[in-house]
Amino acid sequence: MQKGHGMIEYPKRGEIYLVNLPSKPKDIKNRPALVVSLDIRNELANDIIVVPLSTNLRSSPTHVLLQEGEGGLSKASMAKCEQVTTIDKFLLIRGPFAGKISNEKVKEIEKAIMIAIGL
Protein backbone atom coordinates (compact mmCIF):
# COMPACT_ATOMS: atom_id res chain seq x y z
CA MET A 1 0.00 0.00 0.00
CA GLN A 2 2.50 2.59 -1.18
CA LYS A 3 1.58 6.21 -1.81
CA GLY A 4 3.66 8.99 -3.33
CA HIS A 5 6.48 10.81 -1.52
CA GLY A 6 7.74 7.60 0.11
CA MET A 7 4.88 7.58 2.61
CA ILE A 8 3.43 4.22 3.56
CA GLU A 9 -0.35 4.28 3.85
CA TYR A 10 -1.79 2.49 6.83
CA PRO A 11 -5.33 2.12 8.22
CA LYS A 12 -6.40 4.92 10.55
CA ARG A 13 -8.65 4.64 13.58
CA GLY A 14 -12.23 5.49 12.61
CA GLU A 15 -11.87 4.42 8.97
CA ILE A 16 -14.00 1.70 7.38
CA TYR A 17 -12.41 -1.01 5.22
CA LEU A 18 -13.76 -3.95 3.30
CA VAL A 19 -12.27 -7.01 4.99
CA ASN A 20 -12.16 -10.77 4.73
CA LEU A 21 -12.93 -11.95 8.29
CA PRO A 22 -11.23 -15.31 8.96
CA SER A 23 -13.80 -16.06 11.68
CA LYS A 24 -16.38 -16.49 8.91
CA PRO A 25 -14.66 -18.81 6.40
CA LYS A 26 -17.96 -19.96 4.88
CA ASP A 27 -19.04 -16.35 4.53
CA ILE A 28 -18.47 -15.64 0.86
CA LYS A 29 -19.17 -11.96 1.09
CA ASN A 30 -16.50 -9.69 2.42
CA ARG A 31 -17.80 -7.21 4.93
CA PRO A 32 -17.05 -3.70 6.07
CA ALA A 33 -15.23 -3.28 9.37
CA LEU A 34 -14.32 -0.23 11.41
CA VAL A 35 -10.69 0.22 12.51
CA VAL A 36 -10.58 0.78 16.30
CA SER A 37 -6.88 0.26 17.09
CA LEU A 38 -4.68 3.32 17.65
CA ASP A 39 -2.89 4.82 14.64
CA ILE A 40 0.60 4.22 16.05
CA ARG A 41 -0.23 0.52 16.40
CA ASN A 42 -1.84 0.46 12.95
CA GLU A 43 1.34 1.86 11.47
CA LEU A 44 3.81 -0.44 13.26
CA ALA A 45 2.02 -3.77 13.77
CA ASN A 46 1.18 -6.35 11.11
CA ASP A 47 -2.40 -6.55 12.31
CA ILE A 48 -5.20 -4.16 13.23
CA ILE A 49 -8.14 -4.28 15.60
CA VAL A 50 -11.54 -3.93 13.94
CA VAL A 51 -15.25 -4.08 14.72
CA PRO A 52 -17.38 -5.75 12.01
CA LEU A 53 -20.34 -3.84 10.58
CA SER A 54 -23.71 -5.33 9.68
CA THR A 55 -26.71 -3.96 7.80
CA ASN A 56 -28.91 -6.02 10.16
CA LEU A 57 -29.86 -3.12 12.46
CA ARG A 58 -30.68 -5.10 15.61
CA SER A 59 -30.51 -2.90 18.71
CA SER A 60 -28.20 -3.99 21.55
CA PRO A 61 -26.07 -2.30 24.23
CA THR A 62 -23.00 -3.46 22.28
CA HIS A 63 -24.24 -2.22 18.87
CA VAL A 64 -23.68 1.33 17.60
CA LEU A 65 -25.67 2.67 14.65
CA LEU A 66 -23.72 4.30 11.83
CA GLN A 67 -25.90 6.23 9.39
CA GLU A 68 -25.70 5.86 5.62
CA GLY A 69 -22.87 8.07 4.35
CA GLU A 70 -20.93 7.98 7.62
CA GLY A 71 -17.34 6.94 6.87
CA GLY A 72 -18.47 6.28 3.29
CA LEU A 73 -21.10 3.63 4.10
CA SER A 74 -23.62 2.97 1.32
CA LYS A 75 -26.22 1.72 3.87
CA ALA A 76 -26.94 2.37 7.53
CA SER A 77 -24.98 -0.23 9.51
CA MET A 78 -24.54 -1.50 13.05
CA ALA A 79 -21.04 -1.66 14.54
CA LYS A 80 -21.07 -5.00 16.38
CA CYS A 81 -18.74 -4.09 19.24
CA GLU A 82 -19.07 -7.49 20.95
CA GLN A 83 -17.26 -8.94 17.91
CA VAL A 84 -14.12 -6.81 18.25
CA THR A 85 -11.37 -8.79 16.53
CA THR A 86 -7.76 -8.57 15.42
CA ILE A 87 -6.97 -9.28 11.77
CA ASP A 88 -3.82 -9.27 9.67
CA LYS A 89 -3.47 -6.19 7.50
CA PHE A 90 -3.30 -8.38 4.39
CA LEU A 91 -6.98 -9.28 4.98
CA LEU A 92 -7.93 -5.69 4.13
CA ILE A 93 -9.48 -5.84 0.68
CA ARG A 94 -10.04 -2.17 0.05
CA GLY A 95 -10.57 1.08 1.80
CA PRO A 96 -10.79 3.37 3.48
CA PHE A 97 -14.30 3.96 2.15
CA ALA A 98 -14.36 7.76 2.68
CA GLY A 99 -12.83 9.67 5.57
CA LYS A 100 -13.40 8.77 9.19
CA ILE A 101 -16.52 8.45 11.30
CA SER A 102 -17.14 11.26 13.80
CA ASN A 103 -15.27 11.45 17.12
CA GLU A 104 -18.65 11.20 18.88
CA LYS A 105 -19.31 7.86 17.15
CA VAL A 106 -15.79 6.64 18.03
CA LYS A 107 -16.56 7.43 21.70
CA GLU A 108 -19.90 5.54 21.49
CA ILE A 109 -18.05 2.56 20.01
CA GLU A 110 -15.41 2.69 22.78
CA LYS A 111 -18.23 2.57 25.38
CA ALA A 112 -19.94 -0.35 23.61
CA ILE A 113 -16.63 -2.29 23.48
CA MET A 114 -16.20 -1.69 27.23
CA ILE A 115 -19.73 -3.03 27.85
CA ALA A 116 -18.94 -6.06 25.67
CA ILE A 117 -15.79 -6.94 27.62
CA GLY A 118 -17.25 -6.11 31.02
CA LEU A 119 -15.43 -2.87 31.92
NUDREN-294762 format. One line per 2 residues: number of its first residue (from 1); their letters; for each residue x, y, z of C-alpha. Coordinates in Angstrom, 2 decimals. Layout:
<nodes>
NUM = A = X/Y/Z; ...
</nodes>
This chain:
<nodes>
1 = MQ = 0.00/0.00/0.00; 2.50/2.59/-1.18
3 = KG = 1.58/6.21/-1.81; 3.66/8.99/-3.33
5 = HG = 6.48/10.81/-1.52; 7.74/7.60/0.11
7 = MI = 4.88/7.58/2.61; 3.43/4.22/3.56
9 = EY = -0.35/4.28/3.85; -1.79/2.49/6.83
11 = PK = -5.33/2.12/8.22; -6.40/4.92/10.55
13 = RG = -8.65/4.64/13.58; -12.23/5.49/12.61
15 = EI = -11.87/4.42/8.97; -14.00/1.70/7.38
17 = YL = -12.41/-1.01/5.22; -13.76/-3.95/3.30
19 = VN = -12.27/-7.01/4.99; -12.16/-10.77/4.73
21 = LP = -12.93/-11.95/8.29; -11.23/-15.31/8.96
23 = SK = -13.80/-16.06/11.68; -16.38/-16.49/8.91
25 = PK = -14.66/-18.81/6.40; -17.96/-19.96/4.88
27 = DI = -19.04/-16.35/4.53; -18.47/-15.64/0.86
29 = KN = -19.17/-11.96/1.09; -16.50/-9.69/2.42
31 = RP = -17.80/-7.21/4.93; -17.05/-3.70/6.07
33 = AL = -15.23/-3.28/9.37; -14.32/-0.23/11.41
35 = VV = -10.69/0.22/12.51; -10.58/0.78/16.30
37 = SL = -6.88/0.26/17.09; -4.68/3.32/17.65
39 = DI = -2.89/4.82/14.64; 0.60/4.22/16.05
41 = RN = -0.23/0.52/16.40; -1.84/0.46/12.95
43 = EL = 1.34/1.86/11.47; 3.81/-0.44/13.26
45 = AN = 2.02/-3.77/13.77; 1.18/-6.35/11.11
47 = DI = -2.40/-6.55/12.31; -5.20/-4.16/13.23
49 = IV = -8.14/-4.28/15.60; -11.54/-3.93/13.94
51 = VP = -15.25/-4.08/14.72; -17.38/-5.75/12.01
53 = LS = -20.34/-3.84/10.58; -23.71/-5.33/9.68
55 = TN = -26.71/-3.96/7.80; -28.91/-6.02/10.16
57 = LR = -29.86/-3.12/12.46; -30.68/-5.10/15.61
59 = SS = -30.51/-2.90/18.71; -28.20/-3.99/21.55
61 = PT = -26.07/-2.30/24.23; -23.00/-3.46/22.28
63 = HV = -24.24/-2.22/18.87; -23.68/1.33/17.60
65 = LL = -25.67/2.67/14.65; -23.72/4.30/11.83
67 = QE = -25.90/6.23/9.39; -25.70/5.86/5.62
69 = GE = -22.87/8.07/4.35; -20.93/7.98/7.62
71 = GG = -17.34/6.94/6.87; -18.47/6.28/3.29
73 = LS = -21.10/3.63/4.10; -23.62/2.97/1.32
75 = KA = -26.22/1.72/3.87; -26.94/2.37/7.53
77 = SM = -24.98/-0.23/9.51; -24.54/-1.50/13.05
79 = AK = -21.04/-1.66/14.54; -21.07/-5.00/16.38
81 = CE = -18.74/-4.09/19.24; -19.07/-7.49/20.95
83 = QV = -17.26/-8.94/17.91; -14.12/-6.81/18.25
85 = TT = -11.37/-8.79/16.53; -7.76/-8.57/15.42
87 = ID = -6.97/-9.28/11.77; -3.82/-9.27/9.67
89 = KF = -3.47/-6.19/7.50; -3.30/-8.38/4.39
91 = LL = -6.98/-9.28/4.98; -7.93/-5.69/4.13
93 = IR = -9.48/-5.84/0.68; -10.04/-2.17/0.05
95 = GP = -10.57/1.08/1.80; -10.79/3.37/3.48
97 = FA = -14.30/3.96/2.15; -14.36/7.76/2.68
99 = GK = -12.83/9.67/5.57; -13.40/8.77/9.19
101 = IS = -16.52/8.45/11.30; -17.14/11.26/13.80
103 = NE = -15.27/11.45/17.12; -18.65/11.20/18.88
105 = KV = -19.31/7.86/17.15; -15.79/6.64/18.03
107 = KE = -16.56/7.43/21.70; -19.90/5.54/21.49
109 = IE = -18.05/2.56/20.01; -15.41/2.69/22.78
111 = KA = -18.23/2.57/25.38; -19.94/-0.35/23.61
113 = IM = -16.63/-2.29/23.48; -16.20/-1.69/27.23
115 = IA = -19.73/-3.03/27.85; -18.94/-6.06/25.67
117 = IG = -15.79/-6.94/27.62; -17.25/-6.11/31.02
119 = L = -15.43/-2.87/31.92
</nodes>
